[in-house]
């Protein structure tokens, strides 16, 4: 009994020597100040405390907002046994002792136990695991207090079994009320002393405390306890005393806590949003709170590539340079370098196009394993045996150091990852990237330029290897030339409505979209696969900017427009490439197109003229073939193009020009030019030439072999010719001659 009296006396003495913030801690809800959103009249937590019907709770908020005070109020009002531990100091043994005591009280007295865990976020896994089962079955009601977001820092199982209340920094009025109560309290406060706290002094204390009740009470205690009374016995706390008592604002900032991440998030978002004032404010807050400048530089370095990127490649250089200077200079002068980097990032152009890498990464993760195209493989080891590197085009050997060739795997041809923005440096390269992409895609789509890997090896033919290693295939440049000439003749203006009559690869479609940004572009394709590819490419544009992709034939144009509610639309410009290659009723289609051309509108077409195109027999050496057979081949092939009854070949540029005039176009001009390109003959080409002999009796276009048969060659002769072509031409690069017609007219 004597020991209990001594213990009680020591406890009372310790309490009297406790800091003012502890002495003035409210004992009841009526005395609690602030946090009206959770303990105001009628609120859930207030009702639960008053009814003593608490479940497990977690109080989350900044220091000095009342977390521990609320726990103490609960301890004073509940009939439950109340145990307090600190997560930093308490080990598993103390937790188990608390659980043992809770079980005994429940079994002996039917009394519940509330365990208050201060700094609950600092619990390790062993401590959490020791408590969790007992919280689960209700042996213990846990109340945790934490300055960190419990959803990130507290065991998920404990969080899921607890009701979380977030406490906010106290309002200035709350701090004024707390301060006045301390000055008026006679026993635990300073109500029994003659104290005068001047208004400007109290304003300073409240302002600098920044919502922290403990901070304002500690400062007030220091000011009063260290200020001697004046001649009249009054302790006067003026502004000078107040400033000495709390000289630096208590900035809420924990380098590993929520405020740390929230503040850096606000800083980065301000940079991204091009707000230099906000960026400087949030950075100043971090520097003021003692954040490591290297952390800030690291985040700015990431943003320089993630959010500025190619819009201003110099941003990464500036940040790196400022960071390097900071390392050389140090603080406090290093703050100039922090500010310079932040100001540059917040005022330069922005682009997130570097995120294209992650699109590529997602494609790699999702796709089946793809092989590197043969011509892109390393030729240093097995070029002779397997042909690796054969057919690679060395860009520096070409004008502008660029040439169209395949760089993606076959299955990803046409896949777009990088979409340059319209800001800064990217704006300057956007059109060039797009044009190169279109030329390259067109070359890949329209010409089979892939080179299969050699699966066997044999004696080295150095002359052949030298030929294969030469730069080849100016097809991409030829396509660009064709596009540019057609658009020069079309004279498209920004507000025009443009119709592309055949979108085989989008070569004309995308150029028309750039040329007529305030107008509109419609494009027709008879290939659903091509149409879907065009639509997917167009998805990167807004709805208003996208071209209209019509999947069907030209003779279905009116119907397709009717279905879209565009039956009255007339086009200012109509363009097309190789529109009539497989079209036998081209005159009827010209009439349809004319009816869709606005008066004063213009049509510009380009067309390979079949009757003056490359002859296949000219590609082979016939010296080992009987002359009568080689003569039959050349005569048969020439007869194909001399058939006046075949609408696929019985016309040239002059016939097309006359067709335009018959359709109602005037000022029609037709010209032609020769085009030569290096082309690789592939298995696909040979299979197409020597396919089914019976196609001459089907609705499909006759193959080369079928036409030879129609000219009188028998199957054995055609088989010999096929073997000759395959032996001499397969995977060889040949000079391919074409005649292109350009026809332009006005409506």
SULPE-V897001 format. One record per backbone hydrogen bond with DSSP energy under -1.0 kcal/mol. NH is the residue of the N-H (numbers start at 1). CO is the residue of the C=O. Records with the same first field share a line. If there is no record, write none. Layout:
NH: CO, CO
This chain:
5: 1
6: 2
7: 3
8: 4
9: 5
10: 6
11: 7
12: 8
13: 9
14: 10
15: 11
16: 12
17: 13
18: 15
22: 19
23: 19
24: 20
25: 22
38: 35
39: 35
40: 36
43: 40
47: 43
48: 44
49: 45
50: 46
51: 47
53: 48
57: 142
58: 163
59: 144
60: 165
61: 146
70: 66
71: 67
72: 68
73: 69
74: 70
75: 71
76: 72
77: 73
78: 74
81: 112
83: 114
85: 116
87: 118
90: 86
95: 91
96: 92
97: 93
98: 94
99: 95
100: 96
101: 97
102: 98
103: 99
104: 100
105: 101
106: 102
107: 103
108: 104
109: 105
111: 105
114: 81
115: 141
116: 83
117: 143
118: 85
120: 145
122: 119
123: 120
128: 124
129: 125
130: 126
131: 127
132: 128
134: 131
135: 131
136: 132
137: 133
139: 134
140: 134
141: 113
143: 115
144: 57
145: 117
146: 59
152: 149
153: 149
154: 150
159: 155
160: 156
162: 159
163: 56
165: 58
167: 60
170: 211
175: 171
176: 172
177: 173
178: 174
179: 175
180: 176
181: 177
182: 178
183: 179
184: 180
185: 181
190: 182
191: 185
193: 190
195: 193
196: 235
198: 237
202: 198
203: 199
204: 200
205: 201
206: 202
207: 203
208: 204
209: 205
213: 64
216: 212
217: 213
218: 214
219: 215
220: 216
221: 217
222: 218
223: 219
224: 220
225: 221
226: 222
230: 234
233: 230
235: 194
237: 196
242: 238
243: 239
244: 240
245: 241
246: 242
250: 208
251: 249
253: 251
257: 254
261: 257
262: 258
263: 259
264: 260
265: 261
266: 262
267: 263
268: 264
269: 265
270: 266
271: 267
272: 268
273: 269
274: 271
275: 270
279: 275
280: 276
281: 277
282: 278
283: 279
284: 280
285: 281
286: 282
287: 283
288: 284
289: 285
290: 287
291: 286
295: 292
296: 292
297: 293
298: 294
299: 295
300: 296
301: 297
302: 298
303: 299
304: 300
306: 302
307: 303
308: 303
309: 304
311: 308
312: 309
315: 312
318: 314
319: 315
320: 316
321: 317
322: 318
323: 319
324: 320
325: 321
326: 322
327: 323
328: 324
329: 325
330: 326
334: 330
335: 332
336: 333
338: 334
339: 335
340: 336
341: 337
342: 338
343: 339
344: 340
345: 341
346: 342
348: 344
351: 307
355: 352
356: 353
357: 354
358: 355
359: 355
360: 356
361: 357
362: 358
363: 359
364: 360
365: 361
366: 362
367: 363
376: 373
377: 374
386: 382
387: 383
389: 374
390: 387
391: 468
392: 389
397: 394
398: 395
401: 398
402: 399
412: 409
413: 410
415: 412
425: 311
429: 425
430: 426
433: 429
434: 430
435: 431
436: 432
437: 433
438: 434
439: 435
440: 436
441: 437
442: 438
443: 439
444: 440
445: 441
446: 442
447: 443
449: 447
454: 386
465: 461
466: 462
467: 463
468: 464
469: 465
470: 467
478: 474
479: 475
480: 476
481: 477
482: 478
483: 479
484: 480
485: 481
486: 482
487: 483
488: 484
489: 485
490: 486
491: 487
496: 493
498: 520
499: 573
500: 522
501: 575
503: 524
504: 502
510: 506
512: 508
513: 509
514: 510
515: 511
516: 512
518: 494
519: 516
520: 496
522: 498
523: 548
524: 500
525: 550
531: 527
532: 528
533: 529
534: 530
535: 531
536: 532
537: 533
538: 534
540: 537
541: 538
546: 542
548: 521
550: 523
552: 525
556: 553
557: 554
560: 556
561: 557
562: 558
563: 559
565: 562
566: 561
569: 566
571: 596
572: 497
573: 497
574: 602
575: 499
576: 604
578: 606
589: 585
590: 586
591: 587
592: 588
593: 589
594: 590
595: 591
597: 594
598: 571
601: 598
602: 572
603: 745
604: 574
605: 743
606: 576
607: 741
609: 739
612: 609
613: 610
614: 737
619: 616
625: 622
630: 626
631: 627
632: 628
633: 629
634: 630
635: 631
636: 632
637: 633
638: 634
639: 635
646: 643
649: 646
650: 646
656: 652
657: 653
658: 654
659: 655
660: 656
661: 657
662: 658
663: 659
664: 661
665: 660
666: 746
669: 744
671: 742
673: 740
675: 738
677: 736
679: 734
681: 732
686: 682
687: 683
688: 684
689: 685
690: 686
695: 692
697: 694
698: 695
705: 689
707: 703
708: 704
709: 705
710: 706
711: 707
712: 709
713: 708
718: 714
719: 715
720: 716
721: 717
722: 718
723: 719
724: 720
725: 721
726: 722
727: 723
728: 724
729: 725
730: 726
731: 681
732: 729
734: 679
736: 677
738: 675
740: 673
741: 607
742: 671
743: 605
744: 669
745: 603
746: 666
747: 601
